[in-house]
Amino acid sequence: MKINTLLITLLVVVLFTASAQGYTKEEVVKRGVLQCGVSTGTPGFSTVDAAGNWSGLDVDICRAVAAATLGDGEKVEFLPLAANESFTALLSGEVDILARHAIWTFTRDSALAVHFTGTSYYDGQGFLVSKKLGVKEAGDLRKVKVCSSVGSQSEVNLKDYFQRNKVDYKLVPYDSEELAVKGFEGGACELLSLPQSRLYGILLELDDPESAEVLPDVFTKEPLGPVVRQGDDVWFNIVKWCLFAMINGEELGVTSLNIDEMKLSHKLDIKRLFGFEGSGGKGVGLRSDWAAEIIRQVGNYGEVFEKNLGAESPLKIERGLNRLWSRGGVQYAPPLR
């Protein structure tokens, strides 16, 4: 096991050293398309239809980067990646950005040669329960059977939570998350515990979605966000500020629908968004209107959230922590000045 770990570490170092020699923005512009690593299918974040059209919050973040760097949010190639291959694909240069429902943790941030560029979704581990269990919040849990994939981080977190809260539980073990979901649907247990955003997608895809519900509680911190390689500060800043531009756009009330009207605004912060004031995109080699083009072509953060995850989507997820800081949430971006 130790030898395998060493080999993997050496491979990552070699891959990173080779990939960090280039400048990502210049490579993207020369290629004429952004290569974006996404999940193999996570409702609300990245899914593809029968015609090959991708949609989701992570997908739209990549489109925002393409709008800023290439002037066209449609110039993106999406590469579906499983969890165990995603960071290798990024470090090897197979993709320019990873927008794959990736959880920002200390281990990933410190042990891998990557940068998380911000939090696009504040998530947490939660509970999907059978309505037969008769509970409405986590505090009601007293005795429960749980379907869980053996050895997963979610299982470790859940054991710790149940022990601390003195819940009498029995684990029904499965070799994978997919099998655990099937076990729950088949009645082998009464509860699933995974990042809450994924539970909403699982609920939607059950044969009988009315038979279960997602409890409102979360008991861990699971911040999700786009990831880039270390060694290219300009690209890191571009991706980071593309997300910040979407958040600032919502805060300023600039949407894809009113953007031409808002272009006439005399408010200083809005003029900065359009590149009429300040340094524009000079610091990262972008056009002065890069932020405005993101909102014009993709939308501000609120628009993208509601379309993919919120009231306008099948998931109907409440924004919760993902509301703007000025509206009771924690979603916050530095100002465009």
Secondary structure, 3 states (H helix, E strand, C coil): CHHHHHHHHHHHHHHHHHHCCCCHHHHHHHHCCEEEEECCCECCCEEECCCCCEECHHHHHHHHHHHHHHCCCCCEEEEECCHHHHHHHHHCCCCCEECCCCECCHHHHHHCCEEECCCCEEECECCEEEHHHCCCCHHHCCEEEEEEECCCHHHHHHHHHHHHCCCEEEEEEECCHHHHHHHHHCCCCCEECCEHHHHHHHHHHCCCHHHEEECCCCCCCEEECCEEECCCHHHHHHHHHHHHHHHHHHHHCCCCCCHHHHCCCCCHHHHHHCCCCCCCCHHHCCCCCHHHHHHHHCCCHHHHHHHHCCCCCCCCCCCHHHCEHHHCCCECCCCCC
